[in-house]
Amino acid sequence: MINTKLPRFYYGGDYNPEQWTEEVWEEDLRLFKLAKINIVTINVFTWSLIQSDETTYNFEWLDKVIDHLYQNGISICLATGTANHPAWMAKKYPDVLSVDFEGRKRKFGFRHNSCPNSPSYQQFAKELVSRLVDRYGNHPAVSIWHVNNEMGCQCYCENCEAAFRIWLEKKYGTLKAVNKAWNTRFWGHTFYDWDEIVLPNLLSEHLDKNNPDRTAFQGITLDYYRFNSDSVLDRYLDDYHIIRKKDPQTPITTNYHGHATYKPLDYFKWSQYMDIVAWDNYPAYNTPISTTAFRLDMMRGFKNGDPFLIMEQTPSQQNWQPYNSLKRPNVMRLWSYQALAHGANSVMFFQLRRSIGACEKFHGAVIEHAGHEQTRVFQEVSELGRELKELDLTLLESRVESKVALLFDWENWWAVSFSSGPTDLLDYVKEVQNYYDAFFNQNIQVDIINSETDLSKYDLVMAPVLYMVKPGLSTRLEAFVQKGGLFVTTFFSGIVNENDLVTLGGYPGELRKLLGIWVEEMDALFPDQKNQMIVKGQFGALKRDYECGILCDLLHSEGAEVIAEFGDDFYKGMPCLTKNQFGKGEAWYVATSPESAFLEDFVLSLCKHKGIKPIDEVPRGIEVTKRTCDGQSFLFYLNHTEITQKIKLKGESYKDIISGKAVNSELEIPSKDLVILTEM
């Protein structure tokens, strides 16, 4: 078992000493100490500096950097350097270059353009990592290994095509099974030889270069996405196994993309191979706070509730958005603590010193181009570093606990995206986010799970748009409800199996028995069209009617109780919200996409029904979360509003662990500020 317990909150970020002289290194160390930085990530994009040709390696400069940092009390997150192949490699071994969606072979440039199935890339990358771990695997400065960087590349070259056929043969065994899974008798696609199978891109099955999701054969594209995610994962595992063989103790990770919902890679599957999950958190100035919270909760969910790392965030502005506004005073601190509130055990920045050239020269940094500590950003970073150093270390061992689970599944997401209908308005991520928001706005903590997660510790499980029902899932859901669980799913659920083949016998397929309904048709509404949900009976906080849209299922009850009906169109009076008693529990079906007011009333009613309480009842815009360890709770109150907020506390005796002050029955939090309370 790898020990991933951190000795402290990691505070630091990406450092690129290779871009600077040794005189600058000295000044950097002085500033790092002022900012209370205790860890730096190095060696991310240095392959070309370390290796100038097939056989020549130069580690001397890296020796100096590592030793100097260690001697000054700075721990190291050591990257493998495999994130970008050198120019000489692209010239001599063009198989390392990827081929894009339109079938064009790339030239050297940018980054993340290495073909994951390139024999040359694999050979040179393995040799580099092997030499790196031989040299630094036992160095006391190395606290964590960082494989590659924001991994991800979709390639359509001949090597990938050949590897895809091997992947398919391993998965299905026979071409007969492939043809069945893909329904290849449609449009005369039957394959008689493995070499007849080509990758699905704009040259084959795809229809629109501006919309890569539009494919004629969803099953083929779905398997390509699985294959590509596995191919990139294999490159992570190459490095992982080399490191682990020679260094059996130090944790290994890689940093997930700034969008936790990064579509090409199945992060739930990937996280099985992370010793600790790490994420790059880059919300825009106008990203809803609940969206960031959802992504943070997803990071925690990848490892069944274990703490995770924020590997990157900007101290101030970003460089790739259309309008790269500054983080306003105190916002960096507030958002950093938001990450801790949802289970992070680190705050790390990109970048520590701002580059002088290329596309990231206007990306925020702890040390700005001015080069000294007399900047607003540096002062804020230093103050946060001081606070984190003084925090109660019990917080490191604490966990976020929840009785509510929200199911998000990558393969289901892919399948929904590739579906040829019923509407372009259907956005799987947005639908899940809508349900998450309903909990977030009422300070009810949620775990993000996938189709394989154990459901036994939850009282309420929600699975919006569960289009794909994987093998065994319906049985597990039935067992969960049978024992008293509350299950909720929605329109466009139970439609297909894991190969995107429709489950015959009526929607929602394998979920029909559990839900006690039969869906006859699905009506796709235009963007300006709406319908009404008319509540028939009384359930919790539900009112008389709500607005809905996008899709409306025309369904019939097969034993389920009808709670609400559609109010308009020819299906007026047909059920749109049903509840089915199943064993000791209940299974609910929402047959449309409702307005947010319905979702908030609905989830609050369900939670009250199951005895699940909000952490606290506070004004809108105050985010409240709780981390717990051995009976000790830490309550985070984060004020995202523009005004000072007053809160009456349930208890009478608390301690603010940041200020160390006692807090009684009332709490006053200035705008963009926070407190963390623990009972005295």
C-alpha positions in Angstrom: 0.0 0.0 0.0 1.4 3.4 -1.1 1.3 5.9 1.7 -0.5 9.0 0.2 -1.0 10.8 3.6 0.6 14.2 3.2 2.8 15.5 6.0 1.2 19.0 5.5 -0.9 20.9 3.0 1.1 21.1 -0.2 1.6 24.7 -1.3 3.6 25.6 -4.4 3.3 24.9 -8.1 4.9 24.6 -11.5 8.5 26.0 -11.6 10.5 26.2 -14.8 14.1 27.0 -13.7 15.4 25.8 -17.1 14.0 29.1 -18.4 16.2 31.2 -16.1 19.8 31.7 -15.0 21.1 30.5 -11.7 21.1 34.0 -10.3 17.4 34.1 -10.8 17.1 30.7 -9.0 18.6 32.3 -5.9 16.0 35.1 -6.0 13.2 32.6 -6.6 14.2 30.7 -3.4 14.1 33.9 -1.4 10.6 34.6 -2.7 9.4 31.0 -2.2 10.4 31.2 1.4 8.5 34.5 1.9 5.4 32.9 0.3 5.7 29.8 2.5 6.0 27.6 -0.6 6.9 24.0 0.4 6.7 22.1 -2.9 7.4 22.7 -6.6 6.7 20.8 -9.7 9.7 20.6 -12.1 10.8 18.9 -15.3 7.5 19.0 -17.0 8.6 20.1 -20.5 12.3 19.4 -20.5 12.7 16.3 -22.6 14.5 18.2 -25.4 16.9 19.7 -22.8 17.7 16.4 -21.2 18.0 14.4 -24.4 19.6 16.0 -27.5 19.7 12.9 -29.7 19.1 9.1 -29.4 21.9 8.5 -27.0 23.0 11.7 -25.4 21.5 12.6 -22.0 22.2 15.6 -19.8 20.9 15.6 -16.2 23.6 17.8 -14.6 21.4 21.0 -14.7 18.5 19.0 -13.1 20.9 17.7 -10.4 21.7 21.3 -9.5 18.0 22.3 -9.4 16.9 19.4 -7.2 19.8 19.6 -4.8 19.4 23.3 -4.4 15.7 23.1 -3.8 16.1 20.3 -1.2 18.9 22.2 0.6 16.4 25.1 1.0 13.6 23.0 2.4 11.5 22.7 -0.8 10.0 19.3 -1.7 9.7 18.2 -5.3 6.9 16.9 -7.5 9.1 15.4 -10.2 7.6 15.2 -13.6 8.7 12.6 -16.1 9.3 15.1 -18.9 7.4 13.0 -21.4 4.7 15.6 -22.1 6.3 16.8 -25.4 8.7 14.9 -27.7 11.8 16.8 -28.9 12.0 18.3 -32.4 14.9 15.9 -33.4 12.6 13.0 -32.6 9.8 14.3 -34.9 12.3 14.8 -37.7 14.0 11.4 -37.4 11.0 9.3 -36.3 7.9 10.8 -37.8 5.7 8.0 -36.4 5.7 10.0 -33.2 3.5 12.6 -34.9 -0.2 12.3 -34.5 -2.9 12.4 -37.3 -5.9 14.7 -36.6 -9.6 14.1 -37.0 -9.5 15.2 -40.6 -6.8 12.8 -41.5 -3.9 15.3 -41.6 -0.5 14.3 -40.2 0.8 17.0 -37.8 4.3 18.5 -37.9 6.4 19.3 -34.8 4.9 22.0 -32.7 2.6 22.9 -29.8 2.3 20.0 -27.3 0.4 16.8 -26.7 0.7 15.8 -30.3 2.6 12.5 -29.7 0.8 9.5 -31.1 0.1 7.2 -28.1 0.6 4.1 -30.2 3.9 5.2 -31.8 6.6 2.6 -31.2 9.3 5.3 -31.3 7.6 7.5 -28.7 7.1 4.5 -26.4 10.7 3.4 -26.8 12.3 6.8 -26.1 9.8 7.7 -23.3 10.4 4.5 -21.4 14.2 4.9 -21.6 13.9 8.5 -20.4 11.8 7.6 -17.4 14.0 4.7 -16.6 17.1 6.9 -16.5 15.2 9.5 -14.5 14.0 7.2 -11.8 17.5 5.5 -11.6 18.9 8.9 -10.9 16.3 10.4 -8.5 14.2 7.5 -7.3 15.9 7.6 -3.9 16.4 11.3 -3.6 14.8 12.6 -0.3 13.5 15.7 -2.1 11.1 13.8 -4.3 7.7 13.7 -2.6 5.6 12.7 -5.5 6.0 11.6 -9.2 4.1 13.4 -11.9 3.7 11.5 -15.1 3.6 13.5 -18.3 1.2 16.5 -18.1 -2.5 17.0 -18.8 -2.4 13.9 -20.9 -4.7 13.5 -23.9 -4.4 13.1 -27.7 -6.8 11.6 -30.2 -4.9 10.1 -33.1 -6.0 8.6 -36.3 -2.8 7.3 -37.8 -2.0 3.9 -39.2 -0.3 2.7 -36.0 -3.5 3.6 -34.1 -5.6 1.9 -36.7 -3.6 -1.3 -36.3 -3.7 -1.0 -32.5 -7.5 -0.5 -32.7 -8.0 -3.8 -34.5 -5.9 -5.6 -31.8 -7.9 -3.9 -29.1 -11.1 -5.0 -30.7 -10.0 -8.6 -31.1 -9.0 -8.7 -27.4 -12.4 -7.2 -26.4 -14.7 -9.2 -28.7 -12.7 -12.3 -29.7 -14.3 -12.6 -33.1 -15.4 -10.5 -36.0 -18.8 -12.0 -35.6 -19.1 -10.5 -32.2 -17.9 -7.1 -33.5 -20.4 -7.1 -36.3 -23.2 -7.9 -33.8 -22.0 -5.2 -31.3 -21.9 -2.6 -34.0 -25.0 -3.7 -35.9 -23.0 -3.7 -39.1 -25.8 -5.1 -41.3 -27.1 -1.5 -41.3 -25.8 0.2 -44.4 -23.9 -2.9 -45.5 -21.0 -2.5 -43.1 -20.4 -6.2 -42.4 -16.6 -6.9 -41.8 -15.0 -10.2 -42.9 -11.4 -9.4 -42.1 -9.9 -7.3 -39.2 -7.9 -5.2 -41.7 -11.2 -4.0 -43.2 -11.9 -2.0 -40.0 -10.8 1.6 -40.2 -10.8 4.4 -37.6 -14.0 6.5 -37.4 -13.1 10.0 -38.3 -14.0 12.6 -41.0 -12.6 10.3 -43.7 -14.9 7.4 -42.7 -17.9 7.4 -40.4 -18.2 11.1 -39.3 -20.3 13.7 -41.0 -19.3 17.1 -39.9 -15.8 18.6 -39.2 -17.4 21.3 -37.0 -19.2 18.7 -34.9 -17.0 15.6 -34.2 -19.8 13.9 -32.4 -21.9 13.4 -35.6 -21.2 9.9 -36.6 -23.1 7.4 -38.7 -22.1 4.4 -36.5 -22.3 5.2 -32.8 -21.0 1.8 -31.8 -17.8 2.2 -33.8 -17.1 5.7 -32.5 -17.9 4.6 -29.0 -15.4 1.9 -29.1 -12.8 4.2 -30.6 -13.2 6.5 -27.6 -12.8 3.6 -25.3 -9.7 2.5 -27.2 -8.2 5.9 -27.3 -8.7 6.5 -23.6 -7.1 3.1 -23.0 -4.2 3.9 -25.3 -3.3 7.2 -23.6 -3.7 5.4 -20.2 -1.3 2.8 -21.4 1.3 5.5 -21.8 0.7 6.6 -18.3 1.0 3.1 -17.1 4.3 2.6 -19.0 5.8 5.4 -16.8 4.0 4.2 -13.7 5.3 0.7 -13.8 8.9 1.8 -14.5 8.8 4.1 -11.5 7.0 1.7 -9.2 9.5 -1.1 -9.9 12.4 1.1 -8.9 10.7 3.3 -6.3 8.1 1.2 -4.4 7.1 4.0 -2.0 6.6 7.4 -3.6 3.1 8.3 -4.8 2.6 8.6 -8.5 0.0 10.7 -10.3 -0.7 12.8 -13.3 -2.7 16.1 -13.5 -6.2 15.9 -15.0 -7.3 18.6 -17.4 -8.8 21.9 -16.2 -12.2 20.6 -17.2 -12.9 17.7 -14.9 -15.3 16.7 -17.5 -12.6 16.2 -20.1 -14.3 14.2 -22.7 -11.6 12.1 -24.4 -10.4 10.3 -21.2 -12.5 8.2 -18.8 -11.2 9.6 -15.6 -13.1 7.1 -13.5 -11.2 4.3 -15.1 -8.0 6.2 -15.0 -8.3 6.9 -11.3 -7.9 3.2 -10.5 -4.2 3.7 -11.4 -3.6 7.0 -9.6 -2.1 6.8 -6.1 -3.7 10.2 -5.5 -5.9 12.1 -8.0 -4.6 15.6 -9.1 -6.5 18.2 -11.0 -5.8 21.6 -12.7 -8.6 24.0 -11.5 -9.2 26.8 -14.0 -12.6 28.4 -13.7 -13.3 31.6 -15.6 -14.3 34.8 -13.9 -18.0 33.9 -14.7 -17.9 30.2 -14.2 -20.8 29.4 -11.8 -19.5 28.5 -8.3 -21.6 25.4 -8.4 -19.8 24.2 -11.6 -16.4 24.4 -9.9 -17.9 22.6 -6.8 -19.3 19.8 -9.0 -15.8 19.3 -10.6 -14.2 19.3 -7.2 -16.6 16.7 -5.9 -15.9 14.7 -9.0 -12.2 14.7 -8.2 -13.1 13.3 -4.7 -15.4 10.8 -6.2 -12.7 9.3 -8.5 -11.1 7.6 -5.5 -14.2 6.9 -3.4 -13.9 10.0 -1.2 -10.2 10.2 -0.7 -8.5 13.6 -0.7 -7.0 14.9 -3.9 -4.5 17.5 -5.1 -5.0 20.8 -6.8 -1.9 20.5 -9.0 -2.5 23.8 -10.8 -4.6 27.0 -10.5 -3.8 30.5 -11.5 -2.9 33.1 -8.9 -4.7 35.7 -10.9 -5.4 35.7 -14.7 -5.3 33.0 -17.3 -4.0 33.4 -20.8 -6.2 31.3 -23.1 -9.7 32.7 -22.6 -11.2 35.5 -24.8 -11.1 37.9 -21.8 -8.4 37.2 -19.3 -9.7 39.2 -16.3 -7.8 39.4 -13.0 -9.0 37.5 -10.0 -10.4 40.2 -7.8 -8.9 40.7 -4.3 -9.5 37.8 -2.0 -11.0 35.6 -4.8 -7.8 33.4 -5.2 -7.9 32.7 -1.5 -11.6 32.0 -1.4 -11.4 29.6 -4.4 -8.4 27.9 -2.9 -10.4 27.2 0.3 -13.3 26.1 -1.8 -11.1 23.3 -3.1 -10.1 22.3 0.4 -13.8 22.4 1.4 -14.5 19.8 -1.2 -11.7 17.4 -0.2 -8.4 18.8 -1.7 -5.2 18.7 0.4 -3.1 21.1 -1.6 -3.1 24.5 -3.3 -0.6 24.7 -6.2 -0.2 27.3 -8.9 0.7 27.5 -12.5 3.1 29.2 -12.6 5.6 30.3 -9.9 7.6 32.6 -12.1 6.0 34.2 -15.2 7.6 33.2 -18.5 9.0 36.0 -20.7 7.9 34.6 -24.0 5.5 32.3 -25.9 1.8 31.8 -25.2 1.9 31.8 -21.4 3.8 35.0 -20.9 0.6 36.7 -19.8 -0.6 33.8 -17.6 -0.7 34.7 -14.0 2.2 33.8 -11.7 3.3 34.1 -8.1 6.3 36.0 -9.2 5.2 38.5 -11.9 7.4 40.1 -14.6 8.2 42.9 -12.0 10.2 40.2 -10.3 9.7 41.2 -6.6 7.4 40.7 -3.7 5.7 44.1 -3.8 2.7 43.0 -5.9 -0.9 42.4 -4.8 -0.8 38.8 -6.1 2.4 37.9 -4.2 1.1 39.4 -1.0 -2.1 37.4 -1.3 -0.1 34.2 -2.1 2.1 34.8 0.9 -0.8 35.4 3.3 -2.5 32.2 2.1 0.8 30.3 2.5 1.0 31.5 6.1 -2.6 30.4 6.8 -2.2 27.0 5.3 1.0 26.4 7.4 -0.9 27.1 10.6 -4.0 25.1 9.8 -5.1 22.2 12.1 -3.4 19.2 10.5 -6.4 17.0 11.6 -8.0 18.6 8.6 -5.6 16.6 6.3 -7.1 13.3 7.6 -10.7 14.4 7.3 -13.2 13.4 4.6 -16.3 14.8 3.0 -19.2 12.5 3.8 -22.5 12.2 2.0 -25.7 10.1 1.8 -26.5 11.4 -1.7 -24.8 10.1 -4.9 -25.1 11.6 -8.4 -24.1 9.2 -11.1 -21.9 10.5 -13.9 -20.5 7.9 -16.4 -18.0 8.7 -19.2 -19.2 6.0 -21.6 -22.8 7.1 -21.1 -21.7 10.7 -21.8 -20.0 9.5 -25.0 -23.0 7.5 -26.1 -25.5 10.4 -25.4 -23.2 12.8 -27.4 -23.0 10.5 -30.4 -26.7 9.7 -30.5 -28.4 10.7 -33.8 -31.3 12.4 -32.0 -33.7 13.0 -30.5 -32.5 16.6 -30.0 -29.4 18.8 -30.3 -30.4 20.5 -27.1 -29.6 17.5 -25.0 -26.4 18.1 -23.1 -25.6 15.2 -20.7 -23.1 17.2 -18.6 -25.5 20.1 -18.3 -28.4 17.9 -17.2 -26.3 16.3 -14.5 -25.0 19.7 -13.4 -28.7 20.9 -13.1 -29.4 18.2 -10.6 -26.1 18.9 -8.8 -27.0 22.6 -8.6 -30.3 21.7 -6.8 -28.3 20.1 -4.0 -25.5 22.7 -4.0 -27.9 25.6 -3.6 -29.4 24.0 -0.5 -26.0 23.0 1.0 -26.6 19.2 0.8 -23.4 17.4 0.1 -23.2 15.1 -2.9 -20.7 12.4 -4.0 -20.1 11.9 -7.7 -20.0 8.3 -8.6 -20.1 6.1 -11.8 -21.9 2.9 -12.8 -19.4 0.7 -11.0 -19.5 2.4 -7.6 -20.8 0.6 -4.6 -24.2 2.1 -3.7 -24.6 0.6 -0.2 -23.5 3.7 1.8 -26.1 6.0 0.1 -29.7 6.7 0.9 -30.4 8.6 -2.4 -28.9 7.9 -5.8 -29.7 10.1 -8.8 -28.8 9.2 -12.4 -30.0 11.8 -14.9 -30.1 10.7 -18.5 -29.0 7.2 -17.8 -29.1 6.4 -21.6 -26.7 3.5 -21.4 -27.3 0.7 -18.9 -24.2 -1.4 -18.5 -24.3 -5.1 -17.7 -25.4 -5.7 -14.1 -26.3 -2.1 -13.3 -30.1 -2.6 -13.4 -29.7 -5.6 -11.0 -27.6 -3.5 -8.6 -30.1 -0.6 -8.7 -33.0 -3.0 -8.0 -31.1 -4.4 -5.0 -30.4 -0.9 -3.8 -34.0 0.2 -3.9 -35.3 -3.2 -2.6 -33.3 -2.6 0.6 -34.9 0.9 1.1 -32.9 3.1 -1.2 -34.3 6.0 -3.1 -33.4 6.0 -6.9 -34.2 8.8 -9.4 -33.6 8.8 -13.1 -35.0 10.8 -16.0 -36.0 11.0 -19.6 -33.8 9.3 -22.2 -32.8 6.6 -19.7 -32.6 2.8 -20.1 -32.5 3.1 -23.9 -29.4 1.1 -24.9 -26.9 -1.4 -23.7 -23.1 -1.0 -23.5 -22.7 -1.3 -27.3 -25.3 1.5 -28.0 -27.9 -1.1 -29.2 -31.5 -0.4 -28.2 -32.9 -2.7 -25.6 -36.1 -4.0 -27.2 -39.4 -4.4 -25.5 -40.1 -0.8 -24.7 -38.2 2.1 -23.0 -36.7 2.3 -20.4 -35.5 -1.1 -21.2 -33.8 -2.9 -18.2 -35.1 -0.2 -15.8 -38.8 -0.7 -16.8 -39.5 -3.2 -13.9 -37.8 -1.0 -11.3 -39.6 2.2 -12.5 -43.0 0.7 -13.1 -43.5 2.6 -16.4 -43.5 2.2 -20.1 -42.3 5.0 -22.4 -44.1 5.0 -25.8 -42.6 8.1 -27.5 -40.2 11.0 -27.0 -41.2 14.5 -28.1 -38.3 16.9 -28.9 -39.2 20.5 -28.2 -37.8 23.4 -30.1 -35.7 25.9 -28.1 -38.6 28.3 -27.7 -41.1 25.6 -26.8 -42.1 24.8 -23.2 -44.5 22.5 -21.5 -45.9 22.4 -18.0 -45.5 19.9 -15.1 -48.8 19.9 -13.2 -48.5 18.4 -9.7 -51.5 16.2 -9.0 -50.9 15.0 -5.4 -48.9 16.3 -2.5 -45.3 15.5 -2.1 -43.0 17.6 0.1 -42.3 21.1 -1.2 -43.7 20.5 -4.7 -46.0 23.3 -5.9 -48.8 23.1 -8.4 -46.9 23.5 -11.7 -43.5 24.0 -13.2 -42.0 24.7 -16.6 -40.2 22.0 -18.6 -38.6 21.5 -22.0 -36.0 19.8 -24.3 -37.6 16.4 -24.2 -41.0 15.1 -23.1 -41.6 11.4 -22.7 -45.0 10.0 -23.4 -45.3 7.3 -20.8 -47.8 4.9 -19.3 -47.8 3.7 -15.7 -47.3 0.0 -15.1 -47.9 0.3 -11.3 -46.1 3.6 -10.6 -47.9 6.4 -8.9 -48.4 9.5 -11.0 -47.2 12.6 -9.1 -47.4 15.1 -12.0 -48.8 15.3 -15.5 -48.0 17.3 -18.6 -50.0 20.5 -18.9 -49.9 21.1 -22.7 -50.0 19.6 -26.2 -51.7 16.4 -27.3 -50.2 14.5 -24.4 -51.7 16.8 -21.8 -52.6 14.7 -18.8 -50.0 12.1 -19.4 -47.5 11.4 -16.5 -44.3 13.4 -16.3 -43.3 12.5 -12.7 -43.8 9.0 -11.3 -43.0 7.1 -8.1 -42.8 3.4 -8.0 -42.7 1.5 -4.7 -40.1 -1.3 -5.1 -39.5 -3.5 -2.0 -38.6 -1.2 0.9 -37.6 1.7 -1.4 -38.8 3.9 -4.2 -37.8 4.5 -7.8 -38.7 7.9 -9.4 -38.9 8.9 -13.0 -38.7 12.5 -14.3 -40.0 12.4 -17.9 -38.7 15.8 -19.0 -36.1 18.5 -18.3 -37.6 20.7 -15.6 -36.8 24.3 -14.5 -34.4 24.8 -11.6 -37.3 25.7 -9.2 -38.7 22.2 -9.6 -35.4 20.5 -9.1 -34.7 22.4 -5.9 -38.2 21.6 -4.5 -37.9 18.0 -5.7 -34.5 17.1 -4.2 -35.3 18.9 -0.9 -38.5 16.9 -0.7 -36.6 13.6 -1.4 -34.0 14.5 1.2 -36.5 15.3 3.9 -38.3 12.0 3.0 -35.0 10.1 3.7 -33.9 12.3 6.7 -31.0 13.9 4.8 -30.5 17.4 6.1 -28.6 20.4 4.7 -25.4 21.2 6.6 -26.9 24.6 7.4 -29.5 26.9 6.2 -27.8 30.1 5.0 -28.4 33.0 2.6 -28.0 32.1 -1.1 -24.4 32.6 -2.2 -23.0 31.2 1.0 -21.4 27.8 0.3 -21.3 25.4 3.3 -19.4 22.1 3.3 -18.2 19.8 6.0 -15.1 17.6 6.4 -15.0 15.1 9.3 -12.3 13.1 11.0 -12.8 10.8 14.1 -15.9 12.7 15.2 -14.4 16.1 14.7 -16.1 18.2 12.1 -14.8 21.2 10.1 -17.5 23.5 8.8 -16.5 25.7 5.8 -18.6 28.8 5.3 -17.6 30.6 2.0 -19.1 33.9 1.1 -19.2 34.2 -2.7 -21.5 37.2 -2.6 -20.6 40.9 -2.9 -21.8 41.9 0.5 -21.1 41.0 4.2 -23.4 38.1 5.3 -24.6 37.3 8.9 -25.4 33.7 9.8 -27.0 32.4 13.0 -25.2 29.2 14.0 -27.0 26.1 15.3 -24.4 25.5 18.1 -23.1 28.0 20.6 -19.4 27.3 20.9 -17.0 27.1 17.9 -13.4 27.9 17.0 -12.4 29.5 13.8 -9.3 27.4 12.9 -7.9 30.2 10.6 -8.0 33.1 13.1 -8.0 30.9 16.2 -10.8 33.0 17.6 -13.8 31.7 19.5 -17.2 32.1 17.7 -20.5 32.0 19.4 -24.0 31.9 18.0 -23.6 34.5 15.2 -21.2 34.6 12.4 -20.3 37.6 10.2 -18.5 37.0 6.9 -17.3 39.8 4.7 -17.6 39.6 0.9 -15.2 37.0 -0.7 -14.2 35.8 2.7 -14.6 32.6 4.7 -14.3 30.9 8.0 -13.7 27.3 9.0 -15.3 26.3 12.3 -14.8 23.4 14.6 -16.8 22.8 17.8 -15.0 23.6 21.0 
